[in-house]
């Protein structure tokens, strides 16, 4: 019972740290990952993550969120379109053309990656390893770029 109380104390402490953070904050995402770790590993047997494992999860998730934000900022275009209506129509035409060239599962994978989902999260959904998904996305991008 003592271990369960320790995990509850850790959970309450991290929850109080999270309360003071923004929802879109890198460190806040790290705290959420630590809370998930505590909840998913603390069982009736008293086992659970150590303090080191918890803070390692916080720093890893924070680093991952910073990296994803940096990639989004790097590939974001800042040039305004001249005629927004025509650009939207053209974009829809190009997207529908590209959509016809890949399978439904591949299109779902490309959309998930484009929306910022991590490969680790997608690995469970697509029942493949994160590395296999990275390679698949790379090959899909090359195939679609060659077709465009």
N, C-alpha and C positions, 0 to 999 in steps of 0.2 A: 504494500500500500504506500510505503514511503516513496518508492520510485514514481508511482502514479502522481503523487502530490508534487514531486519535483518537476515532472513534465508539465503538470498544470501550472506551476509557478513560472516555468520557462514560457509557456504559451501566453500567460497573462502579461508577462513582461514584454514580449515581442508585440503583443496586441497593443499595449500602451505606446510602444515606439511607433507602430504603424499608424496609430490614431493621429500623431503629430505630423505625418507626411502627406504629401499630395498623392492622389491616385495615379498620376502619370509620372511619378518620381522613380528613378532607377533604384534607389535604396528601398523605397516602398515595395517595389516588385521583389526585391531580395527578402524583405520581411515576410511577404506573402508566401514565398517559396519555403521559408523556414517554418511557417505555420503549417503548410501542407506536409512538410517532412515530419513534424511532430505528430500531427494527427494520423498520418498514414503508417508510422512506425511504432507509435505507443500502443501497446496491446495489453491484454489482461495479465500477461506473464511479467509485466514490469519492465520489459525491454523497451528501448527507445534510443533516440539519438543522444550522443554526448554533446556537451557544450561546444567542443571543437567542430563536430559535424554540423551543428546548427549554424554556427557563424561561417563555416566554409560554404554552406548552402546559400547564406545571405550574400556573401561576396561573389559567388559564382553567378547567381541570378542577377545581381546588380551589374556585374560586368557584361553578362549576356544582353541585358536591356540597353546598356550604353552602346554596345557594339551594334545592335539592331537599329538604334536611333541614328548612329553615325552612318550606317549604310543607307538608311532612308534619306538622310540629309545629303549624302554624297550623290545619289542618283536622282534627286528631285530636280526638275527643271524649273527655272525661275523666269523663263521668257513668256510673256503674255502672248496669247494668240491674237492675230489680226481680226479674223472674223470667227467668233466663237461658234456660231451656229454651223457654219460649213465644216469647221474643224471637228465638231462633235459628230456630224453625219459621216465624215470621212473616217473618223476613228471607229465608229460602229461598223462601218463596212469592212475595214481592215480586220477588226476583231472577229467578225462573223466569218470572214475568209480563213483566218488562222484557226478558228474553232473547228471548222470542217476538216482540217488537216490532221487533227489529233483525236485520240479516243476521249470518251467522257471522263474516265479516271485520270488521264493525263491532263486534261483541261482543269479538272478540280484541283490537281496537284499544283499546277502553275498558278491558279488563282489563290490558293492557300499561301504559297510562297510569296506571291506578289503582295498579299495583304499583310505580310509581316509575321506569319506563323513560323515558329522555329521547326527545324527539321526533326528535333527530338520529339516534339509534340505530334508531328505528322507521322512519325515512324509507327506509332501504335495504330493510327487510323488507317494507314495504307498497308500495314502488316509487312513492313520492310525495315531494314536498318536505316539510320540517318545517312550513312555514307552512300548506300544504294540510291536513296532519294536524291542526294546531291548530284550524283552521276546522271541519274535519269533526267533531272531538271536541266543540267548542262547540255545533254544530248538533245533534249526537246528544244531548248533555246537555239542551239546551232542549226537544227533542222528548220525551225520556223524563220530564223534569220536568213538562211539560204533561200527559202521560198519567197521571202518578201522582196 
